[in-house]
Amino acid sequence: MLRKNFLLVKNPLDSPLKNVKLWPRICHSFYDLFFEGVYLMTKVLIADKMDKKAEEILSGNQIAYDIKVGLSPEDLSKIANDYDAILCRSSAKITAEVLKSAPKLKVVGRAGIGVDTIDVAAATQAGVVVMNTPFGNSITTAEHAIAMMMAL
């Protein structure tokens, strides 16, 4: 059951959930934006392999989702119109063509630091919000750096 449908949009980065690990954070950001925001989300496409926690959070908040990984930008363009949001990591490419073919699309969430796989300029022009999780891998990166220094 949906708790709230139409209120003011708040910045997901100001969410009290901003320090939660990577998967819960991006899914709760979608929840914050759509269910406590001005939009009512109906369907999310998970376009890359993700932790099961992402699915649990989406389904726990009654957010419908499909998992379709390994799609080329052309294949993604064919189905993108069916979704209000796309959740991706580093293999799904959200190009200008994908964005043009998806007038219903409201948000693209990148589970990772950069947005290099998303055409941000085209998304901005189409009115699509682009989110990422800039601090999701910071502990792993620090651990890797220490391990590499110790290997010297």
N, C-alpha and C positions, 0 to 999 in steps of 0.2 A: 504494500500500500504506500502510495506517495505521501510524504509528509507535507511538503510545500510545493507549490507550483510556480507562482509568479511573484517575485519580490525584486529588490534591487540587486544587480550583479555586484559581487564583491571580488576583490583581487585574490585569486587562489594562492598567491605568494604570501598573503597576509593571513592565511588560514591557520588555525591552531594546529592543524595537521601537517604543517610544513616540515617538521622534523621527523616525520614517520618515514620508515625505509621506502625505497624507490617505488615498488608496486602499489602499496597502499596509498602513497602520496599522490601519484598521478591519477588513480581512480577516484580518490576523494576530491581531488581538484576538479575532475569532471562533475562529480556530484555537486560540489559547491557551486560551480558555474551554471549548471543546468537546473538543479532542483531548488537551490536557494537563489537562483538567478532569474533572468527574464525569459529564458527559454525552457521549453519542456522537451527533454530528449526522449526520443522514441527508440533509436537503434544505434548501436556502436559496432564498428568493424575493428576487430583485432587483427591487424595485418602482418604481424610478426610473432615469432615465438615469445611467449611471456610466461612468467611464473603463474601457477594456479591461483595464487592469492589475488591476482588481478580479476580473474573470473569470479572468484568468491565475493569480492567487493562489489562488482557490477551486479551480479545476481542478487546479492544481499540487499541491494538498494533498488530492486525491481527494474534494472536497466537491461533491456534486451540487447543481446550481442551475438555476433557471428564471428567465428575464427576462420580466417582464410589466409594462410601464410604462403609465401613464395610466389605471389602474383607479380607479373610484370606491370609496368605503368599502363600499358595498353589494356591488360585484363582488369586492372584496378579501375580504369576509366569506365569500363563497361558496367561495373557494379556499384560505383561510388554514389550514384544518385539515390540508392536505397538507404543511405546512412546519414545520420546527423553528426556523427563524430567518427574519426579514425584514430586508432591508437597504434603507434608504430615504434620500431626501434631503429636499427640501422640498415636493414635490407629492403624495406618497402620504400619506394621513391614516390613522393607526393609531388608530382610535376604540375605545371600550369594546365596541361591537358586534363589531368585528373580533377583539378579544381574547377575547370570550366564545365566538366561533365557532371558536376555535383552541386546543383543550385541549393539543395537542402542542407549541405554541409555547413556546420557552424563552428566546429573546432577540430584541430589536429593536435594530438598529444604525442610528443616524442619522449619515450621512456629512455632518457639518456641526456648527456650534457649538451651536445650541439643540436642544431637544426639543419645540418648540411644536407639531409635527404629530403628537405621540404623547401619548395619554392616559396619563400616567405613573402617576396614582393607580390607574387600572383595571389597568394592567400590574403594579403592585406587588401589588395584591389578587389577581391571577391567578398571581403567582409568576414573572412574566416579567422578565428582566433588561433594562434599557434602557441602551444605551451611546451615546455620541456622540464626536465628535472635536473637542474644544474649541479646539485650537490649530491646526487644519488650515488655516485661512484667515488666520492672523495676518500673514504676510508680505504677502499680497495686500491686506489691509486697510491695512497701514502704507503700502504703495506708493500706494494710492488716496488716502489722507489727504495724503501729500506732494504728489501731483499736484494735488489740489484746492487746497492752500495756494499752490502755484505759479501756479495759474490766477487767483488773486486779483490 
